Amino acid sequence: MRRRDLAAKPDGVLEPFTETHRAPLRAVLDCLPDGAAVSVRGDRFETIWNDLTTWGDITFVVHTRDGGFETKGSPPPPPRNFLV
């Protein structure tokens, strides 16, 4: 049922969907089409973030039931010992 419902309304706002279906966000992310969301271990964060800093300007979008935020720019490198 979740996959069908996501396909019927693919607007990208997942939080209301989790509330309506009383499902954790992880379960909803698992229902997205292949490649739409990728899960990685937390110890890969710094490697992934460092790669993002080489992409140039990117657009970050955050959307929740409380509002939406969009910004464009180049991600800064993480501070030294960020994860220590």
N, C-alpha and C positions, 0 to 999 in steps of 0.2 A: 504494500500500500504506500509506503513512503516514497519509493522510486516513482511510482505513477503520479503521486501528488506533486513531487518536485518537478517532474517533466511537464505537468499541466501549468505550473506557475514558476518558471525559471527566472525570477527577478533578482536573484542573488542575495536576498535578505533572508538569512537562515534563522535568526533568533526567534521571530514570530512563529516560524514553522516548528521549532523545538518546543515552544510553549503549547501550541495547538495540539501537537501529537505527544506531548509529555515524553519527549525523547532527548537524551543527552546530545550535545552538539557533535560528539565523536560519531554517534550512530547516524546522524544526518550526513556528516561529511563522507562516511562510508557508502552512502547511497548515491553520491554524485557520480557523473560519468568518469571513466578512466582519465586521469590527467588533470581533472578539475581541482583536485586537492591532493597534496602529497604530505604524508606524515614521516617525520624523521626524528631520530633520537635527539634529546636536548644537548648532548655533548657535541653535536654537529653545528650548533648555533653559530659559533664564532667563525667557522669555516664558510658557512653559507652567507653570513652577514658580510664577511670580507669580500666574497665574490660579488655581492650586490653593489658594493662600493665601486666596482669597475664598470657598471652598466651605464653610467651617466644619469641623466634625469629620468626618474620613474615617478609614477603616480601612486600614492598610497590612498586607499579608500577605506574608511571605517564607517559602518552603518549599523546602528542598533535601534531598538524601539524608541530610545531617547533622542536620537538625532543622527545626522550624518556629517562626516568630515572628510574633506579631500584636500590633499596638498601634493605639490609636485616639486621635486628637487633631487639632489644626489645624496644618498645616505652617507653620513659621516662614518669614519672607521670607529669600531668600538674602542672605548678607553682601555688602556693596558690593565691586565688582570681583571677584566670585566666579570668573568665567571668564577673568580677565586673567592 
